[in-house]
Amino acid sequence: WYQRRVREAVVSTQSTGTFLVQVLLNLLGGSVMGMYGDLKAFAEGTTAHGVKYIFWPTVHGNFKIVRVLFLIVWLVAAGYSLFVIYNGASSYVGKPTGTKFQVIANDIEHEKPAAIQFPTVSVCNHNVVTKSYFAANEGLKELWLQLEQWDPDTAEALDFTNMTGVGKYKDWTYEKIVAEGGPGNWTFLQCEQFINLCEEIIPQPDFYTREVSITGNCFRINPNGKLYGKGGNYGSMQLMFFADLNEYSEMSRREPMVGYTVVFHDSESYSSTIPSGYWMSPGSIYKVDLNLQHEYREGPPAGQCDPTRVNNTYGRYEENSCIAQCRDDALMEQCGCVHISPPLPGNQPDKAYRSCSLEEWAKCGLRAYKKWVQDYSNVNKISADCNCPSTCEEINYKAQLSSSTLSKFYAEEKAARLPPGYNSTQDVLENLLIIDILFTSMQVSEIREIVTYGWGNFLGDVGGVLGLFLGASMFTILEMLEFVVLGVWKGICGLPKKPPGHVPLNDGL
């Protein structure tokens, strides 16, 4: 009756519908006993243990209660196995990651390296523009003071058409003023590694350069990373600077700190993008214990870093350098210039970065810069304007600092060799800064972000639960696929049954 009703219902349907109904009839209509026979045959021959006792007698006889118990146990085990497989698949898709810390050596034999690379040391005097530079350029100090108020309305009101006033500086740039008006090269007194002068070990241009940034005209020592040394005092490097407090401008004297900001970083990075600098006061000697550390992060799909980003206009790609370039791009789009040109503009050849003139900065740059800072620092903003994922590889020099005031006796010795304008022990104690830099260990620390649940973990969980609870293996999965595929094929093709016996699945194929 069931087959007749279905056939009558599809008389007027299209050929596709008729075909699907015919398949359903072959699979279900009148084929229940055939399907049951197929299941019995599959249970008897499968490699999964326990399944055959649901259909076939045990060695002790044909007890229905035993077969029912086997069915219940098998269903519970199958359900739990599916639950474990589902959780494992969810974990694998989610790609959870963890952190692995280890200490490594630089050579393949895992011995201590013969030498370790010293960082690039950026030293920035807090006196961005000297008092004598302002004195030599009449009216520049007043203009600078107004721009340093960071008030766009005040800046836009400046009259640059008055060539006897601020107008004569309208084409000057912030970059030019910082480069020319910053502390002179002579304030970098000495660099020594153990008993040798650094300039004898790494002559120019590898000894030091100057880096102009918003922070000032900084000294960039060991800029190409060519200085190597041993661990401990035998490989230490000593730097000596003179703060020249007599040249501190009126703006610098208003700040609560005098001295320097010092940054230890990789030679492919620049201090203007590194917020983790150390403030160091003149009149002190600082001991800096360094440890070289490499960090590696996972790329997609497990991690968030972008392996395609290697460098940008601020050197090695890092989150902070990406943010700095994002800021510059926003200024270029709105004003056609930036505050300070990036150190490596060639890494972005499609944009001609240049420093804004003071007039451009007053009329456009300052407001655009302040607006960008407000937008970026707004924690309630839903979407960030800068797409700056984490870097996949990062090199850090971790520093531990200790300090002491300079000895009065040491200052008395140095007082006889002071530059013009300074002649007392007190001048030494107020201006001289000494930095001793050394590696406490020759080993390199490594931190890796690793996938804690990968393909191997997933296969292990699946194989373990199937083997323990169902006695199944990879071949069992293949047998099930064969059973399903051939069963469907048998239903579609409507293969004849051979009464009264059962027809194997591969009969007639």
Salt bridges, closest charged atoms under 4 A:
GLU8 OE2 - ARG4 NE 3.99
GLU8 OE1 - ARG5 NH1 3.99
ASP38 OD1 - LYS490 NZ 3.66
ASP38 OD1 - HIS502 NE2 2.64
ASP153 OD1 - ARG367 NH2 2.68
GLU156 OE2 - ARG367 NE 2.68
GLU180 OE2 - LYS176 NZ 2.91
ASP206 OD2 - LYS226 NZ 3.38
GLU250 OE1 - LYS141 NZ 3.41
GLU250 OE2 - ARG254 NH2 3.02
ASP266 OD2 - ARG316 NE 2.88
GLU268 OE1 - ARG316 NH2 3.45
ASP289 OD1 - LYS287 NZ 2.63
GLU295 OE1 - ARG297 NH2 2.95
ASP306 OD2 - ARG309 NE 3.44
ASP328 OD1 - ARG327 NE 3.33
ASP329 OD1 - LYS351 NZ 3.23
GLU360 OE2 - ARG354 NH2 2.72
ASP375 OD2 - LYS371 NZ 2.50
ASP385 OD2 - LYS381 NZ 2.82
GLU394 OE1 - ARG297 NH2 3.09
GLU413 OE2 - ARG417 NH2 3.99
GLU446 OE2 - ARG448 NE 2.65
ASP507 OD1 - LYS498 NZ 3.88
